[in-house]
Amino acid sequence: MLKKSLLLAVALAISTPAWALGQEPTSQPIGAGTNVVPVTGYCGGGYSQGQVATPGNINTAESGIVNALNIIYFDNWVPLFEAAQSKNNAIRKDLTQGLALDVNTAMQKIEQAKVRAKTYADEQTPPGMPCGSDGCTGQQMMSAVIAGSHGVMGAANPVSGAAAQVQSVNTSLTTPESSDGGLVTYQAHCGKFASQAEISAGVCPGATVSPKPNADLDGTTLLSVPSTANNEAHPKLDAQARTALIHNLTDTMPTAKNKKPNYKTVEGQTKAGLQMSMEARMNLARTVLSQVEAMKAPIKGFGPQMKKTLNKSLGGTPPIASNASLDQALAWEDKATYGNPKWYIKLQDLHKAAVQKQMVLMQAQALQYQYLAFRERTNIESLLATLLAQQTQQVMRKTVENQGTNTVQ
C-alpha cells in the first residue's frame, strides 16, 4: 500500500505543470508532430531546464524513479520496519513474561497466605483449651475426680468408697446400743456443733459455741455450694459435720442387744439377720449420701488444675480455691465460662477452626457430666427399688407370717 502511494505521488509530480511547483514555465518552439514535455530542473534523465524530453526519455526516468523507490522501500524502510516489529515483539514478550511472573508470584503469595491463615487457625486456641499437650489442661484431672476408682463415686474413694462403708457397717453391727445411735448424735452435736441458743437453753450444758453451729443437722451441709474462691476455713470440722449429718440420717436406729452366746441360737441368729437386713438398706442410703459428701471434700491442688482449662487471655475469670472440691470446681467453671460475658466475646473473635475445637471440648465436658448424671440416676433407681422392696415387705409380712398357722383344706 505504501509503495502504491509513492508511485502515485511521483506520477502526479510528473504530470503537474511546472508552474504548480512554484516556477514559471518557459515556452520553447516545437516542430510539427513532435511530442515533447517541458522539464523544469534536473530530472532523472539528466535534462535541465529548457531541454526537451522525448517519451523514451520519460520512460527511462520513470524506471529510474521506480528503482530508487524500490531501493528505499525494500533496502531501507522494510528492514527498519521489521527491526521495529522485532523490537516490539521482544518488548511484548518481555511484558507478557513479566506479567505471567507477577501473576505466578501473586498466586504463590495467596497460597502462602492461605497456609499461614490455616496454620494460625490451627494454632489458635479456644478459651477452653490453652494448649494440646499432655497435662496442659485440667480436663484429665477433672475426669479422674469424676470417674475411676478414686473418683467421687469410686470404690477406693476415702469418703464414699468401700473401706469407709465397711467401717460404718461394722460399727453398727458390733457396737453396744448405749454408745451408738442417738447417743452418738447428741455427743457429736454438743461437742462440736453446739449453737449459743442451745447452750443458753441448757440443751448442751457446758459446751462451747461451735464455729459451725448445727452443721451436723443442716441440710445445706451436703446440698449447698460453698464459695468457689476460697478454701474451707475449717476443713476438718466441715468434714466431721458432713459425716455427722449422714450418721444422723442413717444410723440412729438401735443396734442388736445380743451377746455372743445368743448368736449360736436360732432366735439370736434371726434377730441378727433382721439387723443385717436393716443395715443393708441403711448402707445403701449411706453410700449415696457419702458420694454427695465426696463431691464436697477438698481435693489438694485441684483449683490450679481447673484454672488451666481456660485460656489466660479470656479475662474476667473468677478466682478458684486452691484445694477446690468437685462441687466448687463445677460451680467455678459455670461462672468462668457460660456465666462470663467475656467468654462469648472471645468466641466471636475466634477462627472457625478454633470454634470447632471449643465445640469438641464442650462435647467432651458434656460426656463427663452425662457420666456423672448416669451414676446419680443409678443411685436413685437403687434407692427406689429398695424402697419398693421395703414397702412390699411391710404389706406382705403379716400374710407371710400367718401362712404357717393356716390349716390346709
C-alpha positions in Angstrom: 0.0 0.0 0.0 2.8 2.4 0.9 4.6 1.5 -2.5 1.5 2.4 -4.5 1.1 5.7 -2.6 4.7 6.6 -3.5 4.2 5.8 -7.2 1.0 7.8 -7.3 2.8 10.8 -5.8 5.5 10.6 -8.4 3.0 10.3 -11.2 1.2 13.4 -10.0 4.5 15.2 -9.7 5.4 14.3 -13.3 2.0 15.3 -14.7 1.8 18.5 -12.7 2.7 21.7 -14.6 6.0 23.4 -13.7 4.2 26.5 -12.5 2.4 24.4 -10.0 5.8 23.8 -8.4 6.3 27.4 -7.8 8.3 28.2 -11.1 7.2 30.0 -14.3 7.2 27.6 -17.3 9.4 28.6 -20.3 7.9 28.4 -23.8 10.0 26.6 -26.4 9.3 26.2 -30.1 8.5 22.7 -31.1 8.4 21.3 -34.6 5.2 19.8 -36.1 4.4 16.3 -35.0 6.8 16.2 -32.1 5.5 15.1 -28.6 7.6 16.8 -26.1 7.3 17.6 -22.4 8.8 20.7 -20.8 11.1 19.8 -18.0 12.0 22.0 -15.1 15.1 21.5 -13.1 17.3 18.4 -13.0 15.4 15.2 -14.0 16.2 11.5 -13.8 17.3 11.6 -17.5 20.0 14.3 -17.0 18.0 17.1 -18.6 18.0 20.6 -17.4 15.6 23.4 -17.8 15.0 24.4 -21.4 15.7 21.0 -22.8 13.0 18.8 -24.4 12.4 15.1 -23.2 11.1 12.5 -25.5 8.7 9.7 -24.5 11.7 7.3 -24.3 13.5 9.7 -22.0 10.4 9.8 -19.8 10.2 6.0 -19.6 13.8 5.8 -18.7 13.3 8.5 -16.0 10.2 6.7 -14.6 12.1 3.4 -14.4 14.9 5.1 -12.5 12.4 6.6 -10.1 10.7 3.3 -9.5 14.0 1.6 -9.0 15.0 4.3 -6.5 11.8 3.9 -4.7 12.2 0.2 -4.6 15.6 0.6 -3.1 14.3 3.0 -0.5 11.3 0.7 0.4 12.9 -2.8 0.3 16.5 -2.0 1.2 15.9 0.8 3.8 12.3 1.0 5.0 11.4 -2.7 5.2 14.4 -3.6 7.3 13.8 -0.7 9.6 10.1 -1.7 9.9 11.0 -5.4 10.6 13.6 -4.3 13.1 11.0 -2.2 14.8 8.5 -5.1 14.7 11.1 -7.4 16.2 11.8 -4.9 18.9 8.1 -4.6 19.6 7.7 -8.3 19.7 10.6 -8.6 22.1 9.0 -5.9 24.3 5.7 -7.6 24.2 7.3 -11.0 25.1 9.1 -9.4 28.0 5.9 -7.7 29.1 4.0 -11.0 28.8 6.6 -13.0 30.6 6.8 -10.3 33.3 3.1 -10.3 33.7 3.0 -14.1 33.9 5.7 -14.0 36.5 3.9 -11.3 38.5 0.7 -13.4 38.3 2.5 -16.5 39.5 4.2 -14.6 42.3 0.8 -13.2 43.3 -0.8 -16.7 43.3 2.1 -18.0 45.3 1.6 -15.3 47.9 -2.1 -16.0 48.0 -1.4 -19.7 48.6 1.2 -18.8 51.2 -1.3 -16.5 52.9 -3.8 -19.4 53.0 -1.3 -21.7 54.5 -0.4 -19.1 57.1 -4.0 -18.5 57.9 -4.7 -22.2 58.3 -1.6 -22.5 60.5 -2.8 -19.6 62.6 -6.3 -21.1 62.8 -4.8 -24.5 63.8 -2.6 -22.8 66.5 -5.4 -20.6 67.8 -6.9 -22.0 70.9 -10.4 -21.5 72.2 -11.0 -20.3 75.8 -11.5 -23.8 76.9 -8.2 -25.2 75.6 -5.0 -23.2 76.3 -2.9 -25.9 74.7 -3.0 -29.5 73.5 -0.1 -31.1 75.2 -0.4 -33.7 77.9 -1.1 -32.3 81.3 -1.7 -28.8 79.9 -5.4 -28.7 80.7 -7.4 -29.7 83.8 -9.8 -31.9 81.8 -7.8 -35.0 82.6 -7.6 -34.2 86.3 -11.4 -33.5 86.3 -12.0 -36.8 84.6 -10.1 -38.6 87.4 -12.1 -36.8 90.0 -15.4 -37.7 88.4 -14.7 -41.3 87.2 -12.3 -44.1 88.2 -11.8 -46.0 91.4 -10.6 -42.9 93.3 -13.4 -40.6 91.8 -16.2 -39.3 93.9 -18.2 -42.5 93.1 -15.2 -44.9 93.1 -14.8 -47.9 95.3 -11.4 -46.6 96.5 -12.6 -43.1 97.4 -11.6 -42.3 101.0 -15.0 -40.7 101.8 -17.6 -42.8 99.9 -15.6 -45.9 99.0 -15.9 -49.5 100.2 -13.5 -49.1 103.1 -15.4 -46.3 104.6 -18.7 -48.1 104.2 -17.4 -51.3 105.7 -16.3 -49.4 108.8 -19.7 -47.9 109.2 -21.4 -51.4 108.9 -19.0 -52.9 111.4 -19.7 -50.1 113.9 -23.5 -50.5 113.5 -23.4 -54.3 114.0 -20.9 -54.7 116.8 -21.2 -51.6 119.0 -23.5 -51.8 122.0 -26.7 -49.8 121.9 -25.6 -47.5 124.7 -22.8 -46.0 122.5 -24.5 -45.9 119.2 -27.5 -44.3 117.5 -28.9 -41.3 119.2 -26.3 -41.0 121.9 -23.6 -40.6 119.3 -25.7 -37.9 117.6 -26.0 -36.0 120.9 -22.4 -36.3 121.9 -21.1 -35.2 118.5 -23.5 -32.3 118.3 -22.9 -30.8 121.7 -19.2 -31.5 121.5 -18.6 -29.9 118.0 -21.6 -28.2 116.6 -23.5 -26.5 119.5 -25.1 -23.1 119.0 -25.4 -20.3 121.5 -29.2 -20.8 121.7 -28.8 -24.5 122.6 -26.2 -23.7 125.3 -28.4 -21.0 126.8 -31.4 -23.3 126.8 -29.4 -26.0 128.6 -29.5 -28.5 125.7 -25.8 -28.7 125.7 -24.6 -27.7 129.2 -21.0 -26.6 129.4 -20.5 -26.7 125.6 -18.6 -24.1 123.6 -20.2 -22.3 120.7 -19.1 -24.0 117.6 -17.5 -22.2 114.5 -20.0 -24.3 112.5 -23.2 -24.4 114.7 -25.8 -27.0 113.7 -23.7 -28.1 110.7 -24.4 -31.7 111.6 -28.2 -31.1 111.4 -28.3 -28.6 108.5 -29.2 -29.9 105.0 -27.1 -27.2 103.4 -24.0 -29.0 104.7 -24.5 -31.5 101.9 -26.7 -29.7 99.3 -25.4 -26.1 99.2 -22.4 -24.9 97.1 -19.8 -23.1 99.2 -17.7 -20.1 97.9 -15.8 -21.1 94.8 -13.0 -18.6 95.5 -11.8 -19.7 99.0 -10.8 -22.9 100.7 -12.8 -24.1 103.7 -12.0 -22.1 106.8 -12.4 -25.2 108.9 -11.8 -28.2 106.6 -11.5 -30.8 109.3 -14.7 -29.6 111.1 -16.6 -29.4 107.8 -15.7 -33.0 107.0 -16.9 -34.0 110.5 -20.1 -32.1 110.0 -20.8 -33.9 106.7 -20.1 -37.3 108.3 -22.2 -36.5 111.4 -25.1 -35.4 109.2 -25.0 -38.7 107.2 -24.9 -40.6 110.5 -28.0 -38.7 111.8 -29.8 -39.6 108.5 -29.0 -43.3 108.5 -27.5 -44.6 111.8 -29.9 -43.6 114.6 -31.7 -47.0 114.8 -31.0 -49.1 117.8 -28.4 -51.9 117.4 -28.8 -55.5 118.3 -28.7 -56.3 122.0 -27.5 -59.9 121.6 -24.5 -61.1 123.5 -22.0 -63.6 121.9 -23.8 -66.8 123.1 -27.1 -65.6 121.6 -25.7 -65.8 118.1 -25.4 -69.6 118.5 -29.2 -69.9 118.8 -31.8 -69.7 116.0 -33.6 -66.9 117.7 -30.4 -64.9 118.1 -29.4 -65.5 114.5 -32.8 -64.4 113.3 -32.6 -61.1 115.2 -29.1 -60.6 113.9 -30.3 -61.3 110.3 -33.0 -58.7 110.6 -30.4 -56.3 112.0 -28.2 -57.0 109.0 -31.1 -56.6 106.6 -31.8 -53.2 108.1 -28.1 -52.3 107.9 -28.0 -53.2 104.2 -30.7 -50.7 103.5 -29.1 -48.0 105.6 -25.7 -48.7 104.0 -27.2 -48.2 100.5 -28.6 -44.8 101.6 -25.4 -44.0 103.4 -23.3 -44.8 100.2 -25.4 -42.4 98.1 -25.1 -39.7 100.7 -21.4 -40.3 101.1 -20.9 -39.8 97.4 -22.5 -36.4 97.7 -20.2 -35.9 100.7 -17.2 -36.8 98.4 -18.2 -34.1 96.0 -17.9 -31.6 98.8 -14.5 -32.9 100.0 -11.5 -30.6 99.2 -9.0 -32.0 96.7 -5.4 -30.9 97.1 -4.2 -28.8 94.2 -7.4 -29.2 92.2 -8.1 -25.5 91.9 -4.9 -24.7 89.8 -5.6 -27.7 87.6 -9.1 -26.5 86.9 -7.8 -23.0 86.1 -5.7 -24.5 83.3 -8.9 -25.5 81.5 -9.4 -21.8 80.4 -7.1 -19.7 78.3 -5.4 -16.9 80.3 -6.3 -14.4 77.6 -10.0 -15.0 78.3 -10.2 -12.5 81.1 -13.0 -12.0 83.6 -12.5 -15.4 85.2 -13.2 -15.5 89.0 -10.7 -16.9 91.4 -10.9 -20.5 92.5 -9.9 -22.2 95.7 -6.5 -23.9 95.6 -8.0 -27.1 97.2 -11.3 -26.9 95.5 -13.8 -29.7 95.7 -15.6 -31.1 92.7 -18.7 -29.2 93.6 -16.7 -25.9 93.8 -14.9 -26.7 90.5 -18.1 -27.3 88.6 -19.6 -24.1 90.0 -16.5 -22.1 89.2 -16.4 -23.4 85.6 -20.0 -22.3 85.1 -19.2 -18.8 86.4 -16.0 -18.5 84.4 -17.5 -19.6 81.0 -21.2 -19.6 80.4 -21.8 -17.0 83.1 -18.9 -14.8 81.9 -19.8 -12.2 79.2 -16.2 -12.1 78.0 -16.3 -15.8 77.2 -18.9 -15.1 74.5 -16.9 -12.1 73.2 -13.8 -14.3 73.0 -15.8 -16.8 70.9 -16.8 -14.2 68.4 -13.1 -13.3 67.7 -12.1 -16.9 67.1 -11.4 -18.6 63.8 -14.0 -21.2 62.9 -11.4 -23.9 63.4 -10.9 -22.7 67.0 -14.6 -22.6 67.5 -14.8 -26.2 66.4 -12.2 -27.1 68.9 -14.2 -25.4 71.6 -17.3 -27.4 70.5 -15.3 -30.6 70.8 -14.2 -29.6 74.3 -17.8 -28.8 75.3 -19.0 -32.2 74.0 -16.3 -33.9 76.0 -17.3 -32.0 79.0 -20.9 -32.9 78.4 -20.0 -36.5 78.3 -18.3 -36.2 81.7 -21.4 -34.6 83.1 -23.6 -37.3 81.5 -21.5 -40.0 83.1 -21.9 -38.2 86.5 -25.7 -37.9 85.8 -25.8 -41.6 84.8 -24.2 -42.6 88.1 -26.6 -40.5 90.1 -29.6 -42.0 88.2 -28.3 -45.4 89.1 -28.2 -44.4 92.7 -31.7 -43.0 92.6 -33.0 -46.2 90.9 -31.3 -48.3 93.5 -33.0 -46.4 96.3 -36.4 -46.6 94.6 -36.0 -50.3 94.1 -35.0 -50.7 97.8 -38.0 -48.6 98.9 -40.3 -50.8 96.8 -38.9 -53.9 98.4 -39.3 -52.5 101.9 -42.9 -51.4 101.2 -43.7 -54.8 99.8 -42.3 -56.5 102.9 -44.4 -54.3 105.2 -47.5 -55.0 103.3 -47.0 -58.8 102.9 -45.2 -59.5 106.2 -48.3 -60.5 108.2 -49.7 -62.5 105.4 -46.4 -64.5 105.1 -46.1 -64.9 108.9 -49.7 -66.2 109.1 -49.2 -68.8 106.4 -47.7 -71.3 108.8 -50.8 -71.2 111.1 -53.4 -71.8 108.3 -54.9 -75.2 108.0 -54.7 -76.7 104.6 -58.2 -77.8 103.5 
